[in-house]
Amino acid sequence: MTFSPLTRRRWAQFKGNRRAWWSLWLLIGVFALTLAAELIANDKPLLVSYRGTVVVPLLQDRPETYYGGEFTTPTVYRDPAVMALIEAQGWMLWPLIRFNADTIHFERAEPTPSPPTADNWLGTDDQGRDVLARLIYGVRTSLAFASFLTLATVVLGVAAGALQGYFGGWVDLLGQRITEVWSGLPVLFMLIILSSLVTPNFWWLLALLTLFSWTDLSGLVRAEFLRTRQLDYVRAARAMGVRSSVLVWRHVLPNAAVTTLTLLPFIFTGAIGLLTSLDFLGFGLPPGSASLGEMIAQGKNNLQAPWLGLTAFFSLSVLLSLLVFIGEGLRDAFDPRHVEVK
């Protein structure tokens, strides 16, 4: 695939910003690790060898009687009795952290929330759940939610802004009035009302926030389309009979893409902050879900356990800082005043 000299210059400019470049790779690394959360933090072993047969508990849900136990319910591999049965005739390969996001550490002698130990590296919360495991799953939820919300925002915002900016006239007038009314609706109040009617979940919350997140981006794309459609090459192409769909896709949209790309990290940052705020207030994901907002609420409710608040604060600060650094790098790379790689 061949890139234009301008694209290569922008890419070189972004790579030349070492802070933005390394922030991008760190964010990709964090996202990749959290996507494999079940392989890093889980209350089930990765592999179990019992009587010469290898079992993958993450894929095969064996009852306790399979290992010589007394119950037909799914095996609780952290049970000391079950561990003794398996290890007597086989072995188990555990993940690095032997806790899931909702696993309660009943073996702890200290009252919850308990401080960091060799078993719980970041301690436990007020329900006895491992903080590090919940952090890993919570970061994954935040990044996945922000990714979907950013993608949906870009699609709706660019589509709405392109229609208003390219066609203008009554389309632009009607679109602007709709956008003004829609952006003036109180999102938080609507979430509170709908939360009393419907049990919120990941996809329900994503769909609702998508409906209100596209208005800011559409205004910027509209302004770019209004400017670009008056350029000579666009007017010449229209006079030659080029279809509007081809004209928008090949000639006008690439100019608006610059604005969209530079705003992507900041939209992503806002999505993470929005989900965190809603979870903190209790209007986000279902109760008990691993999320950064729930961890902040844990820290507020348990001031005697500073590891809870510090973990939430530093993890959220690092995550948002990486995104801001990436956004600054993209902004400088697309800035026409920066013509040399620094």
Beta strands, then each sheet from edge to edge (+ up, - down):
strand 1: 47-50
strand 2: 53-55
strand 3: 90-93
sheet 1: 2+ 1- 3+
end
